[in-house]
Amino acid sequence: MRIVFRLKPTCITGAALLWLAVPQLKAQEKQDISFDQAFNGKTTGITIPLPAVRGWADADHYIEIRDKQAYSIDVRTGNATVYTAPVGGPHVDIHHKDIFYTGNDGKEIQLTSSPEEEKNPTLSPDGKFVAFTRNNDLYSIEIATKKEIRYTHDGTDVIYNGWASWVYYEEILGRPTRYRAFWWSPDSKHIAYMHFDDTKVPVFPIYSEKGQHGYLENTRYPKAGDPNPAVKLGMVAVEGGKTVWADFNENDDQYFGTPFWTADSKNLWIQWMPRSQDNLKIYSINPESGAKKEVYDEKQKTWINWFTDVPFIGAQGFLLQSDKTGWSQLYLHNMDGSLKKQLTNGNWTVKEVLQIDEKNQVIYFTARKEASTRFDLYKVSLKTGALTRLTSGNYNNTISMAPGGKYFITTYSNLSTPSKMALVDNNGKVIRELGDSKGPDFDKFNVARTALKYYKTRDGLELPMTITMPLHMQPGKKYPILISIYGGPNAGTVYDTWKYTPVQQWWAQEGVIQVAIDNRSSGHLGKTGMNYIHRKLGIYEIEDYMDATKWLRSQEWADTAKVCMTGGSFGGYMTCMAMTYGADVFNYGMANFAVTDWHLYDSHYTERYMDTPAENPEGYKVTAVMPYVNKYHGLIRITHGTMDDNVHMQNCIQLIDEMENQNKHFEFMLYPGERHGWGAPKNVHSNSESYRFIYNNLLNKPFPAGFNK
C-alpha cells in the first residue's frame, strides 16, 4: 500500500541556516546576555510576561491576576472589577490531612477531623457532598450536616476502593487524577468507583538509604508480562447501601478505562480492552442492576489509545475522537452506538475538543491541520459539516475558551515571533490584543534565532527538526551539536513556536548548535506514523534520529567529533540507544532516568507497543540497550534517582553492569531519595553537572566559576 503523507515542506539548506547567526545590526551595536542574566534571573528586557489570565468567570468575563489580586475583565469593554468569588468557584482543599470547604462567600469551614489522611476530596455536582478516600476505602461527607457516609469496608494495603493501583494511575487514568478512581453522577445521586486487588501484582522493592538501617518501599508494580491488578467497577447510592457491581469478571486479563456518566445519569459508560489493547469497547452499565450493553467496538492491528472524553450532545448522540483511519478525527454517533456522521477527515490530527455549543450545533476543537508543527482552533457544524478555521496566520496557538464558546483567548507565536495574546470572538474576529512578550530591549541584544528544518529518513519520510545556530559564527570554524529529545510515541517536541530561554541564549553565545528532532512516531504523521514502531519500540525512532544527525554532521559548520544527545525517561532511553546502537553517529550523551530494557517497564505502557515478552521475545531483545554496548566508544553521563518508582534504577544498574563487564568508560551520578526527575536542591547540582559535561566535552572551555557559587 502506498502511503502519501501531507507534509511537503521546503527544506532549508545548511548555507541558508547561517543567516540566523547574522544580527540585523552590527555585532558591536548589540550586546550578549551576562551569566547572571542567563542563570541567576537578572532581567534583560528581551521578553516580558504576558497577562496572567487564569480562566473565565463566565461567558463574558475572563479572570486576570494583577499584583496578586484577581480581576474579572469584561470582554467587550476591557473594564476590570475585583473578582471576589474563589477562582474556580466553591472548592475543597486538604489542610493537615483534613478536608476544608470554601463556599461562594469565600468562608472556609473544616469538614473532617481524623488522624488518618483524607485524599482527593471531590465536590458533588450539586455542591452538597464531598467524596474522598481514607485508608483505601471510599467515603463522602454532607457539607450542611458534616454527616460522614462510608461506602466500602475492605480497604487494605493491597485492596483499594476509589484509589488507583499504580499502573492505572500512571498509564490509564493519568497523573492529573492523583490516584482518584471515583466519579460522581451528574445528578449527584450515585458514585461510581473502581475496586483494585493488587494481591497477584509482583512487589518491586525500592531501597531508601535514610536512617541508620535504611528501609524498603515495596511497590506493587506489574512489569511487562506480569499479572495486573484485578479490577471491578462499582456504583453506590450517595446515601450509602450495597454496591452494584458492573457485569464483568474481575479475574479476566483486561483493562478498564475512564468511565463516563450519561448526561441524564441513567447509565455509566465504561471503556474496556483486553490485555492486547487492540480492541476497545464501550459498555453502557445500568447502575441499578450492573447489567452491561455494548455500545461501541473498535479494532486496530497495532494498538488503540483510550478516549480521554466521550462528550454527550443532547439528542444528537455522543462524540468520539478516533485515530482508526491513521489520523485522529471526530465522529458523531447515535446513542445506540451506530455512526451518524464523520465530522472531520483528512491526513491531519485533531488534538482536543474544547467546547460543544449544542444550541448553535457547533463543535470547537484544536488541530494540527495547516502544518503538523502548529495548532489552530477550528469549529465544525454538526448540521452541515462545514469546517472553519478561527485562528489566523502562521502561528502556533494555545487556546482558552469561554463557557459557551462565544469568545476565546489565544496565546500565539512562531519561531521568529515572541508570544502574543489576543481576545477573539467565535467568528475569528480579533476583539483586542491583550499582550506582547517582546520586551523593550529586544533589539539591544544579540538574540539567537531558531529555524525549522525537515530531514528525510532512510525510507523517505519527511520529519521536522529545529536548529538554533550559534551567535558570532566564524567562517570555517566547526561547532559542537547538542540534541535535546524525548522521542516517545505521540510526544513530539518540535513545533513552530517561540522557544527563547536565557539558558538557550547562553549556549548560542558559547558556540553550541542546539537541535530538537522529532521521529516518525512523534505525532506529525498521525497514528500512521506511530504504527511503524509496533513490536519494535525504539528502533525506528533511533534510526530516524541517526538519519537527521547524519545530515547535521554533513554540514560545513558541524564538528563531527562533538555530537551529543540528551534526554530524560524515554529521552534517556533514546540517548542510551544513540550511544550504543547509533555509536557511529553520536559521540556524547547525557541520559537521565532512562529505560534500558522494556522487560523492566510497566505492563500497560510497554505491552501497548510491544505485546508481551512471551508474544514478542525477539522484539524485546533487539530494543534493549545492553546488546549494543559492544559498539559504545564515546562518553555517556548516566543519572538516576535512587527511589524512582516509575523507571526503576534497576534499568541503569543493569546497563552499568554490562558496561563495566566490557571495560567501558562512562560517568554515573545517582540522586539519593529522588523519584522520576528531581527538584531543588538536587536539580541545581544536576544542571550544573550537565553544564560541566558540555564545557568539558563539547566546548573544551574552562567551567565558569559562577556555577560553583
C-alpha positions in Angstrom: 0.0 0.0 0.0 1.3 3.4 -0.9 1.0 5.9 1.9 1.0 9.6 1.0 1.8 12.0 3.8 0.6 15.6 3.8 4.0 17.1 4.7 5.6 18.7 1.7 7.8 21.4 3.2 10.6 23.3 1.6 13.9 22.1 3.1 16.3 24.7 4.4 19.9 24.2 3.2 22.8 24.3 5.6 24.1 27.5 4.0 20.7 29.1 4.4 20.8 28.4 8.1 23.9 30.6 8.5 21.9 33.8 8.2 20.4 33.1 11.6 23.8 33.9 13.1 24.0 37.3 11.5 22.4 40.1 13.6 20.3 42.7 11.9 22.6 45.3 13.4 26.3 45.2 13.6 27.6 43.0 16.4 29.2 45.9 18.3 25.8 47.7 18.3 24.2 44.8 20.2 25.1 43.0 23.4 25.2 39.5 24.7 23.4 38.4 27.9 25.5 38.1 31.0 26.0 35.0 33.2 23.6 36.4 35.8 21.0 37.1 33.2 21.3 33.5 31.8 21.4 31.6 35.1 20.6 33.8 38.1 17.3 35.5 37.0 18.7 39.0 36.3 16.4 40.7 33.8 17.3 41.6 30.3 14.2 43.2 28.9 14.4 40.9 25.9 11.0 39.4 26.8 8.3 40.5 29.3 5.4 38.5 30.9 2.1 38.2 29.2 -1.1 39.0 31.1 -1.7 36.3 33.8 -5.1 35.0 32.5 -6.5 32.3 34.8 -9.6 31.1 33.0 -13.1 32.5 32.8 -15.5 33.9 35.4 -18.4 33.4 33.0 -19.2 33.6 29.3 -18.4 37.3 29.0 -15.6 37.8 31.6 -12.2 36.3 31.9 -10.1 36.3 35.1 -6.7 38.0 35.2 -4.3 38.2 38.1 -2.8 41.7 38.7 -0.5 42.3 41.6 -1.8 39.1 43.3 -5.4 40.3 43.0 -7.9 38.5 40.7 -10.0 40.7 38.4 -12.9 40.0 36.2 -12.4 41.6 32.8 -15.3 42.4 30.6 -14.6 41.1 27.1 -16.4 44.0 25.4 -15.2 47.0 27.3 -12.0 45.7 28.9 -13.2 47.1 32.2 -11.8 45.3 35.3 -13.6 44.7 38.6 -12.2 42.9 41.6 -13.2 39.2 41.4 -14.3 38.2 44.9 -15.6 34.7 44.3 -13.0 32.0 44.7 -11.2 31.3 41.4 -12.9 28.2 40.1 -16.0 28.6 42.4 -16.7 26.7 45.5 -13.9 24.2 46.2 -12.4 21.8 48.8 -8.8 21.5 50.0 -6.7 19.3 52.2 -5.0 21.1 55.2 -3.0 18.9 57.7 -4.7 15.7 56.4 -8.3 17.1 56.9 -10.8 18.4 54.4 -11.8 22.1 54.3 -14.6 23.6 52.1 -14.7 27.1 50.7 -18.1 28.4 49.5 -19.2 31.3 47.3 -18.9 33.6 50.3 -15.2 32.8 50.5 -15.5 31.4 54.0 -13.6 28.2 54.8 -15.0 25.5 57.1 -13.5 22.3 58.3 -15.4 19.1 57.3 -13.2 16.3 58.7 -11.0 15.7 61.7 -9.3 12.4 61.6 -5.9 11.0 62.4 -5.8 9.3 59.0 -5.3 11.3 55.8 -8.2 12.0 53.5 -7.3 12.0 49.8 -8.8 13.5 46.6 -11.8 15.4 48.1 -14.2 16.0 45.3 -17.4 18.1 45.3 -20.6 16.5 44.1 -22.1 18.4 41.1 -24.9 19.8 43.3 -22.4 21.1 45.8 -23.9 19.2 48.7 -21.4 16.4 49.3 -17.7 15.8 49.2 -16.4 12.3 48.3 -12.9 11.2 49.3 -10.8 8.1 50.2 -9.3 7.2 53.5 -7.2 4.1 54.2 -8.2 2.8 50.7 -11.9 3.0 51.4 -14.4 5.3 49.9 -16.4 7.9 51.8 -18.4 11.1 51.4 -19.5 13.8 53.8 -22.6 16.0 53.6 -21.4 19.6 53.8 -24.5 21.0 55.6 -24.6 18.5 58.4 -21.0 17.1 58.3 -22.5 13.6 58.3 -20.0 11.1 57.1 -21.0 8.2 54.9 -18.8 5.1 54.5 -19.3 3.1 51.3 -16.6 0.4 51.5 -15.0 -1.6 54.3 -12.4 -3.9 52.7 -9.5 -1.5 52.0 -6.1 -2.9 52.9 -2.5 -2.5 51.7 -3.5 -4.4 48.5 -7.2 -3.6 48.2 -8.1 -0.1 47.1 -11.6 1.5 46.7 -11.6 4.7 44.7 -7.8 4.9 44.9 -6.0 3.7 41.8 -3.5 0.9 41.6 -0.1 2.3 40.4 -0.3 1.1 36.8 -3.8 2.6 36.4 -2.7 5.9 37.9 0.4 6.1 35.7 -0.9 4.8 32.4 -4.7 4.7 32.2 -6.5 7.2 34.5 -3.5 9.6 34.3 -1.3 11.5 36.7 -3.7 14.5 36.9 -6.1 12.3 38.8 -3.7 11.9 41.7 -4.8 8.3 42.1 -8.5 9.3 42.2 -10.7 6.4 40.9 -14.3 7.5 41.7 -16.8 9.6 39.7 -19.9 11.5 40.7 -23.1 11.1 38.5 -24.3 14.4 37.1 -27.4 14.3 39.4 -25.2 13.6 42.4 -27.2 10.5 43.3 -24.5 7.9 42.7 -20.8 7.5 42.9 -19.0 5.1 40.5 -15.7 3.8 41.7 -13.0 1.2 40.8 -12.1 -1.6 43.2 -8.5 -2.8 42.8 -7.0 -6.0 44.1 -3.1 -6.0 43.8 -2.6 -9.3 45.6 -1.2 -11.0 42.5 0.8 -8.0 41.3 4.6 -8.5 41.9 6.2 -6.3 44.5 9.2 -4.2 43.4 11.4 -3.2 46.3 12.8 0.4 46.3 15.6 1.0 48.8 15.9 4.2 50.8 19.2 4.9 52.5 17.6 7.2 55.1 18.3 6.5 58.8 20.7 4.0 60.4 19.3 0.9 58.7 17.5 2.3 55.6 14.2 0.8 54.6 12.4 -0.8 51.7 9.4 0.8 49.9 7.5 -2.1 48.4 5.5 -1.1 45.4 3.0 -3.3 43.5 4.4 -2.7 40.1 3.5 -5.1 37.1 6.3 -5.3 34.7 5.9 -6.5 31.1 4.1 -9.9 31.1 3.4 -9.8 34.9 -0.1 -10.2 36.5 -2.1 -7.0 36.5 -4.4 -5.8 39.3 -7.9 -7.4 39.4 -10.4 -4.6 38.8 -14.1 -4.2 39.5 -16.4 -1.3 38.7 -19.0 -0.5 41.3 -21.8 2.0 41.7 -23.3 3.1 45.0 -26.1 5.5 46.0 -24.9 8.7 47.7 -26.8 7.9 50.9 -24.9 4.5 51.1 -26.0 0.9 50.9 -24.9 -2.0 48.8 -22.5 -1.5 45.9 -23.8 -2.7 42.5 -21.0 -4.3 40.5 -20.8 -4.0 36.7 -21.2 -7.4 35.0 -17.5 -8.2 34.4 -15.3 -11.0 35.7 -12.6 -9.2 37.6 -10.2 -12.1 37.1 -10.2 -11.7 33.3 -7.0 -10.3 31.8 -8.4 -6.9 30.9 -8.2 -3.2 31.4 -10.9 -0.6 32.2 -10.5 3.0 31.0 -12.0 6.2 32.5 -15.8 5.8 32.8 -18.4 8.5 31.8 -21.9 9.0 33.2 -24.5 9.8 30.6 -26.0 13.3 30.9 -29.2 12.0 32.4 -27.3 9.9 35.0 -29.2 6.8 34.0 -26.2 4.9 32.8 -22.5 4.7 33.3 -20.4 4.1 30.2 -17.1 2.2 30.7 -14.2 1.7 28.3 -12.9 -1.9 28.2 -9.9 -3.5 26.5 -8.3 -7.0 26.5 -4.7 -7.1 27.6 -3.6 -7.0 24.0 -5.0 -3.4 23.8 -6.0 -3.8 20.1 -9.8 -3.8 20.7 -11.6 -1.0 22.6 -15.3 -1.4 23.6 -17.6 0.9 25.4 -20.3 -0.7 27.5 -23.4 1.0 29.0 -23.9 -0.1 32.6 -27.2 0.1 34.4 -26.4 1.4 37.9 -29.3 -0.4 39.5 -28.5 -3.9 38.2 -24.9 -3.8 36.9 -26.1 -5.2 33.5 -23.9 -4.2 30.6 -24.7 -3.5 26.9 -22.1 -3.0 24.2 -22.3 0.5 22.6 -19.1 0.8 20.6 -16.4 -1.6 19.3 -13.2 -0.6 17.6 -10.3 -2.8 16.5 -6.8 -1.9 15.2 -3.9 -4.1 14.1 -1.4 -2.4 16.4 -3.0 -0.7 19.5 -5.8 1.6 20.4 -5.5 4.6 22.7 -8.1 5.3 25.4 -10.7 8.0 24.9 -10.0 10.9 27.2 -13.6 12.0 27.0 -16.9 10.9 25.5 -19.0 14.0 25.2 -22.8 13.6 25.0 -24.6 16.0 22.7 -28.2 16.1 23.8 -30.5 14.2 21.5 -27.7 14.1 18.8 -25.8 11.3 20.5 -22.1 11.2 21.5 -18.8 12.3 20.1 -15.7 10.2 19.7 -12.1 11.2 18.7 -10.7 8.2 17.0 -7.4 7.6 15.0 -8.7 4.3 13.4 -8.0 5.7 9.9 -4.4 6.6 10.8 -5.3 10.1 11.8 -7.3 11.4 14.8 -10.7 12.7 13.6 -14.1 13.4 15.1 -17.1 11.1 14.7 -20.7 11.7 15.8 -22.5 8.5 16.9 -26.2 7.8 17.8 -26.8 6.8 21.4 -27.1 3.2 20.3 -23.5 3.4 19.0 -24.2 3.5 15.3 -22.2 6.0 13.3 -24.3 9.1 12.5 -21.6 11.2 10.8 -17.9 11.6 10.4 -17.4 15.3 11.2 -13.7 15.8 10.2 -11.5 13.9 7.8 -8.1 14.1 6.2 -4.4 13.4 6.8 -4.2 15.8 9.8 -4.7 15.5 13.5 -7.5 16.7 15.8 -5.9 17.5 19.1 -8.7 18.3 21.5 -12.4 19.2 21.7 -12.7 22.4 23.7 -16.3 23.3 23.6 -19.6 21.9 22.3 -22.3 24.5 21.6 -25.5 22.4 21.4 -27.7 25.5 20.8 -25.9 26.5 17.7 -24.8 23.0 16.8 -21.1 23.8 16.6 -18.1 22.0 18.0 -14.8 23.9 18.7 -11.6 22.0 18.6 -7.8 22.4 18.1 -6.0 20.6 15.4 -2.6 20.3 13.5 -4.1 21.0 10.1 -2.3 23.8 8.4 1.0 22.3 9.5 1.9 19.5 11.8 4.1 21.8 13.8 1.3 24.2 14.6 -2.0 24.1 16.5 -5.0 26.1 15.3 -8.6 26.5 16.6 -11.5 25.4 14.4 -15.2 25.0 14.5 -17.3 22.4 12.7 -21.0 22.5 12.1 -23.0 19.5 13.3 -25.6 20.2 10.7 -23.6 20.8 7.6 -20.1 19.6 8.5 -18.7 22.9 7.4 -15.2 23.5 8.9 -14.0 27.0 9.8 -10.5 28.0 10.9 -10.8 30.6 13.7 -7.1 31.4 14.3 -5.1 33.1 11.5 -1.6 33.5 10.3 1.3 31.1 10.5 1.3 30.8 14.3 1.1 28.1 16.9 -1.9 28.7 19.2 -2.7 27.8 22.8 -6.4 28.4 23.5 -8.5 29.3 26.5 -12.2 29.2 25.5 -15.1 30.9 27.3 -18.0 28.9 28.6 -20.5 28.7 25.7 -17.8 29.3 23.1 -18.6 32.9 22.2 -15.0 34.1 22.9 -11.6 32.7 23.2 -8.1 33.9 24.2 -5.2 32.7 22.2 -1.5 32.9 23.1 0.2 32.7 19.7 3.7 32.7 18.3 6.1 31.1 15.9 9.9 30.5 15.9 10.6 34.1 14.9 7.8 35.9 16.7 7.7 36.2 20.5 4.4 35.1 22.1 1.4 37.4 21.9 -2.0 37.2 23.4 -5.3 38.2 21.8 -9.1 38.1 22.6 -11.1 36.7 19.7 -14.7 36.0 19.0 -16.1 32.8 17.7 -16.1 34.1 14.1 -12.3 34.6 14.3 -12.5 38.4 14.7 -9.9 39.9 17.0 -11.6 42.0 19.6 -8.5 43.1 21.4 -4.8 42.4 21.6 -4.0 41.6 25.2 -0.3 41.4 25.3 3.1 41.1 23.6 6.0 39.3 25.2 8.6 41.1 23.1 10.4 43.3 25.5 11.5 46.9 25.2 15.2 45.8 25.0 14.7 43.0 22.5 16.6 44.8 19.7 19.5 45.7 22.1 20.7 42.1 22.4 22.1 39.5 20.0 19.1 37.1 20.1 19.8 33.7 18.7 17.2 32.6 16.2 15.8 29.1 15.6 14.8 27.7 12.2 12.5 24.8 11.2 14.2 22.2 9.0 12.8 19.0 7.5 15.0 15.9 7.1 14.4 12.7 5.2 14.6 9.3 6.8 16.3 6.3 5.1 12.8 5.1 3.9 11.8 8.5 2.5 9.7 10.1 5.2 10.0 13.8 5.9 10.1 14.9 9.5 10.9 18.2 11.3 13.7 19.4 13.5 14.6 22.9 14.9 18.1 24.3 14.8 19.4 27.2 16.9 22.7 28.3 15.4 25.4 29.9 17.5 25.9 33.6 17.6 29.1 35.1 16.3 29.9 32.2 14.0 33.3 32.4 12.3 33.8 31.2 8.7 35.4 27.8 8.5 35.0 27.0 12.2 33.4 23.8 13.3 30.8 23.9 16.1 29.5 21.2 18.6 26.0 19.9 18.3 23.7 19.4 21.3 20.5 17.4 20.5 17.7 17.5 23.1 15.0 14.9 22.6 12.2 13.0 24.2 11.1 10.6 21.5 8.1 8.8 23.0 5.0 7.9 21.0 2.8 10.9 20.2 5.0 13.1 22.3 6.8 15.4 19.8 8.8 18.5 20.9 9.3 20.2 17.5 6.8 23.0 17.0 6.8 26.3 15.2 6.5 28.2 18.4 8.6 30.8 20.2 11.4 29.0 22.2 13.6 31.7 23.7 15.1 31.0 27.1 18.1 32.7 28.7 19.9 29.3 29.0 19.4 28.6 25.3 20.7 32.0 24.6 23.8 31.4 26.7 24.7 28.2 24.7 24.2 30.1 21.5 26.7 32.7 22.7 29.1 30.0 23.8 29.1 28.4 20.3 26.7 25.4 20.7 24.4 24.3 17.8 21.2 23.4 19.6 18.8 20.9 17.9 15.5 19.3 18.6 14.4 16.4 16.4 11.1 14.5 16.1 10.8 10.9 14.9 8.0 9.2 12.9 6.0 8.2 16.0 6.0 11.7 17.5 2.6 12.8 16.0 3.5 14.6 12.8 2.4 11.7 10.8 -0.6 10.8 12.9 -1.3 7.2 14.1 0.0 6.1 10.7 3.5 7.2 11.7 3.1 5.6 15.2 2.1 2.3 13.8 5.6 1.7 12.4 7.0 1.2 15.9 4.7 -1.7 16.9 6.6 -4.6 18.4 10.0 -2.7 17.9 9.7 0.3 20.2 12.8 2.3 19.9 14.4 1.0 16.7 12.7 3.2 14.1 13.0 6.1 16.4 16.7 5.9 16.9 17.3 5.3 13.2 15.3 8.5 12.4 17.5 10.4 14.9 20.6 8.9 13.2 19.3 10.0 9.8 18.7 13.5 11.0 22.1 13.7 12.7 23.9 12.3 9.7 22.6 15.3 7.8 23.7 17.6 10.6 27.2 16.0 10.6 27.4 16.6 6.8 27.2 20.4 7.2 30.2 22.6 6.9 29.7 24.1 10.3 29.4 20.8 12.2 32.2 19.4 14.5 31.6 15.7 13.8 33.7 14.8 16.9 31.3 16.6 19.2 27.7 15.5 18.6 25.8 15.0 21.9 22.3 13.7 22.6 20.5 14.4 25.9 17.1 13.4 27.3 15.2 12.0 30.2 12.9 9.0 30.7 12.1 7.8 27.1 14.6 10.5 26.0 17.2 8.9 28.3 16.5 5.5 26.6 17.0 7.2 23.2 20.3 8.7 24.4 21.5 5.2 25.6 20.5 3.8 22.2 22.3 6.7 20.5 25.5 5.9 22.3 25.3 2.1 21.6 23.1 1.3 18.6 24.0 4.6 17.0 27.6 4.8 18.2 28.8 5.6 14.7 26.8 8.8 14.7 26.8 10.1 18.3 30.0 10.9 20.4 28.5 12.0 23.7 25.3 11.5 25.6 23.6 12.6 28.9 21.0 10.0 29.8 18.6 10.8 32.7 16.4 8.2 34.4 16.4 6.1 31.3 14.7 2.8 30.4 17.3 0.4 29.2 15.2 -2.8 28.7 11.5 -3.0 28.1 11.3 -6.1 30.2 11.8 -3.7 33.1 9.0 -1.2 32.5 5.3 -1.5 33.4 2.9 -3.8 31.7 0.3 -1.4 30.2 2.6 1.0 28.6 5.1 -1.5 27.3 2.7 -4.1 26.0 0.7 -1.4 24.2 3.6 -1.1 21.8 5.5 -4.3 22.2 2.9 -7.0 23.2 4.1 -9.3 26.0 7.6 -10.7 26.2 6.1 -14.2 25.6 4.5 -13.0 22.4 7.4 -10.9 21.1 10.7 -12.2 22.6 12.8 -11.0 19.6 11.3 -7.5 19.8 12.3 -7.2 23.5 15.8 -8.5 22.7 16.6 -6.1 19.8 15.1 -3.0 21.6 17.2 -3.3 24.8 20.3 -1.2 25.1 22.6 -3.9 26.6 23.1 -6.0 23.4 24.7 -2.9 21.7 27.2 -2.0 24.5 30.0 -3.6 22.5 29.6 -0.8 19.9 29.9 2.0 22.6 33.1 4.1 22.3 32.2 7.7 23.2 31.3 9.1 26.6 27.9 8.9 28.3 26.8 10.5 31.6 24.1 8.4 33.3 21.9 9.8 36.1 19.1 8.2 38.1 17.1 8.8 41.3 17.5 6.0 43.9 13.8 5.9 44.6 12.4 6.3 41.1 9.1 4.4 41.2 8.4 4.9 37.5 11.6 3.9 35.7 13.4 1.9 38.4 17.1 2.4 39.0 17.4 -1.2 38.1 17.4 0.0 34.5 20.6 2.0 34.7 22.2 -0.6 37.1 21.8 -3.3 34.5 23.3 -1.1 31.8 26.2 -0.1 34.1 26.8 -3.7 34.9 27.2 -4.6 31.3 29.4 -1.6 30.6 31.7 -2.5 33.4 31.9 -6.1 32.3 33.0 -4.8 28.9 35.5 -2.3 30.4 33.7 0.8 29.0 34.4 4.2 30.4 31.4 6.3 31.4 30.1 8.8 34.0 27.4 8.0 36.6 25.6 10.1 39.1 22.8 8.9 41.4 20.5 11.2 43.3 19.6 9.7 46.7 15.9 9.7 47.6 14.8 11.2 44.3 12.0 9.9 42.1 11.4 10.2 38.4 13.2 13.5 38.0 14.2 15.8 40.8 13.6 19.2 42.3 15.7 21.5 44.4 18.4 21.2 45.6 19.3 18.2 43.6 18.2 19.8 40.3 20.8 22.6 40.9 23.5 20.0 41.1 22.2 18.0 38.2 22.0 21.1 35.9 25.5 22.2 37.0 27.0 18.8 36.2 25.3 18.7 32.8 26.7 22.2 32.1 30.1 20.9 33.2 29.8 18.0 30.8 29.1 20.4 27.9 32.1 22.6 28.8 34.5 19.7 29.2 33.5 17.7 26.2 31.7 19.9 23.6 33.3 23.3 24.2 36.7 22.4 25.7 36.5 25.6 27.7 37.0 26.2 31.5 33.9 25.7 33.5 32.7 29.2 34.6 33.2 29.9 38.3 29.7 31.2 38.5 28.2 27.7 38.5 30.1 26.9 41.7 28.5 29.6 43.8 
